[in-house]
Amino acid sequence: MAELTEHTFFPFSAHLFCAPPEFAADELADALEAALRRVTVLPAEASPPLVDLARRALAALTQIRIGGRLVSISDHVAREFRLRSDDLQSRSREQRIAFARQLAMFLCRKITGAPFESIGEHFNRDHQHRYSRVPAHRAAHTA
């Protein structure tokens, strides 16, 4: 094994393979997104199945990216409140958990711009149920 590590010469740049996995994955996802966006601007007559496939793949990629960011945000909030990530997704109404969950949901919306449905799904909540409890919201829609 020592023969391979000492005085070994690689004719190519090995540093390309030394990037952290998250960074490499982000670069690949960015390249994929750029390619999909180029395909989606093609006229639909060019290749309807290809354009449709690219649009669906782009939507799926967007959902994956949003989901990853929601996890990061909720994990961070859970750590700050000394909770487990599972606590924020639980049905608990304990005040400290409910407050941390509400804060995490607010930050998810503000930071990612994710639709309420995605955020509610991440936290095991129905987003419409959440807003039906807000008096000002209910009053504005009943007037």
Backbone torsions as a table, in degrees:
resi	resn	phi	psi	omega
1	MET	NA	-33.7	179.7
2	ALA	-63.0	-30.2	179.6
3	GLU	-62.0	-32.4	-177.5
4	LEU	-78.6	-29.2	-175.9
5	THR	-93.0	-28.0	179.5
6	GLU	-94.5	131.4	175.2
7	HIS	58.0	29.9	178.3
8	THR	-91.3	130.5	-180.0
9	PHE	-110.2	129.2	176.0
10	PHE	-108.7	124.1	-177.5
11	PRO	-72.7	-6.5	179.8
12	PHE	-120.8	168.4	-178.0
13	SER	-80.4	108.8	-178.2
14	ALA	-76.2	-18.0	-177.6
15	HIS	-63.8	-18.8	177.4
16	LEU	-61.9	-28.3	-177.5
17	PHE	-95.4	2.6	-175.5
18	CYS	-102.1	4.9	179.7
19	ALA	-68.8	146.4	175.4
20	PRO	-56.9	143.4	-176.4
21	PRO	-56.2	-38.0	-178.4
22	GLU	-64.3	-41.2	-179.2
23	PHE	-64.9	-44.6	179.4
24	ALA	-63.4	-41.4	179.1
25	ALA	-64.8	-40.5	178.4
26	ASP	-63.3	-41.4	178.4
27	GLU	-62.1	-43.2	179.0
28	LEU	-64.9	-41.3	179.5
29	ALA	-65.2	-38.8	177.9
30	ASP	-63.4	-43.3	179.1
31	ALA	-64.1	-41.9	178.1
32	LEU	-63.3	-44.2	179.6
33	GLU	-61.8	-42.5	179.0
34	ALA	-61.9	-42.8	179.5
35	ALA	-64.8	-42.7	179.9
36	LEU	-64.4	-39.3	178.7
37	ARG	-64.0	-37.9	177.4
38	ARG	-63.7	-37.8	-179.9
39	VAL	-71.3	-38.0	-176.4
40	THR	-68.6	-19.5	178.6
41	VAL	-89.2	-2.7	174.6
42	LEU	-65.0	149.3	174.8
43	PRO	-60.3	140.4	-177.8
44	ALA	-58.5	-28.3	-179.5
45	GLU	-69.8	-22.7	-176.9
46	ALA	-58.1	-50.0	178.6
47	SER	-165.6	84.6	-175.8
48	PRO	-51.1	-45.2	-179.7
49	PRO	-63.4	-37.7	-179.4
50	LEU	-67.4	-45.0	179.8
51	VAL	-63.4	-42.1	178.6
52	ASP	-63.6	-44.3	178.1
53	LEU	-61.3	-42.7	179.6
54	ALA	-63.5	-40.3	178.9
55	ARG	-64.4	-43.4	178.6
56	ARG	-66.1	-40.5	179.3
57	ALA	-65.8	-38.7	178.3
58	LEU	-65.3	-40.9	176.9
59	ALA	-63.7	-41.5	178.4
60	ALA	-65.2	-41.6	178.8
61	LEU	-63.1	-40.8	177.9
62	THR	-62.2	-43.4	178.4
63	GLN	-62.0	-40.4	179.1
64	ILE	-63.5	-44.4	-179.6
65	ARG	-65.3	-43.2	179.0
66	ILE	-62.7	-44.2	-179.9
67	GLY	-58.5	-41.1	178.7
68	GLY	-65.0	-38.6	179.3
69	ARG	-70.9	-36.2	177.3
70	LEU	-62.8	-41.2	178.4
71	VAL	-62.4	-45.1	-179.4
72	SER	-60.6	-45.4	-178.7
73	ILE	-65.4	-47.8	-178.0
74	SER	-66.4	-35.9	176.4
75	ASP	-63.5	-41.1	179.6
76	HIS	-64.2	-46.7	179.7
77	VAL	-62.1	-42.3	179.0
78	ALA	-59.9	-44.6	178.9
79	ARG	-61.7	-43.2	-178.6
80	GLU	-63.0	-32.4	179.8
81	PHE	-95.3	7.8	-179.3
82	ARG	55.2	46.2	177.1
83	LEU	-117.3	165.3	171.1
84	ARG	-85.3	151.8	178.7
85	SER	-58.5	-35.2	179.4
86	ASP	-63.0	-28.4	-179.8
87	ASP	-61.4	-38.1	-178.9
88	LEU	-69.5	-26.5	178.6
89	GLN	-91.5	-4.3	-177.1
90	SER	-76.0	172.8	178.2
91	ARG	-90.5	5.1	-176.0
92	SER	-58.6	139.7	175.7
93	ARG	-109.0	11.0	177.3
94	GLU	-55.7	136.8	-169.6
95	GLN	-56.6	-45.9	-176.7
96	ARG	-67.7	-32.8	177.9
97	ILE	-74.3	-44.0	-179.8
98	ALA	-62.2	-40.4	179.3
99	PHE	-65.5	-45.6	178.8
100	ALA	-61.6	-40.2	179.0
101	ARG	-63.7	-45.2	179.4
102	GLN	-61.6	-41.1	178.2
103	LEU	-64.3	-44.4	179.3
104	ALA	-62.1	-41.6	179.3
105	MET	-64.5	-41.8	178.4
106	PHE	-61.6	-47.7	-179.7
107	LEU	-63.9	-38.3	178.0
108	CYS	-60.2	-42.6	-179.5
109	ARG	-67.9	-46.5	-176.7
110	LYS	-68.0	-41.4	-175.1
111	ILE	-78.6	-44.8	-174.0
112	THR	-96.3	-25.0	-174.4
113	GLY	70.7	16.5	-178.4
114	ALA	-63.2	148.3	177.4
115	PRO	-64.6	151.8	-179.2
116	PHE	-56.3	-34.6	-179.9
117	GLU	-60.9	-43.1	-179.8
118	SER	-66.5	-42.1	179.6
119	ILE	-66.2	-45.0	178.4
120	GLY	-60.4	-41.0	178.6
121	GLU	-63.6	-40.8	179.5
122	HIS	-61.7	-39.3	-177.8
123	PHE	-95.9	14.0	-179.1
124	ASN	56.1	44.0	-179.3
125	ARG	-129.0	152.4	171.6
126	ASP	-93.7	115.4	-174.0
127	HIS	-61.5	-32.3	-178.6
128	GLN	-70.9	-35.0	177.4
129	HIS	-61.7	-38.2	-179.0
130	ARG	-62.3	-44.7	-176.4
131	TYR	-80.0	-18.0	178.5
132	SER	-70.1	-16.8	-179.8
133	ARG	-87.6	-13.0	-177.0
134	VAL	-81.7	115.2	-175.2
135	PRO	-57.7	-43.5	-177.7
136	ALA	-64.0	-39.9	179.2
137	HIS	-65.7	-42.9	-179.0
138	ARG	-66.9	-40.9	-179.0
139	ALA	-66.4	-38.3	-178.9
140	ALA	-66.7	-31.6	-178.0
141	HIS	-89.9	-12.7	178.8
142	THR	-96.9	-17.7	-177.5
143	ALA	-78.6	NA	NA
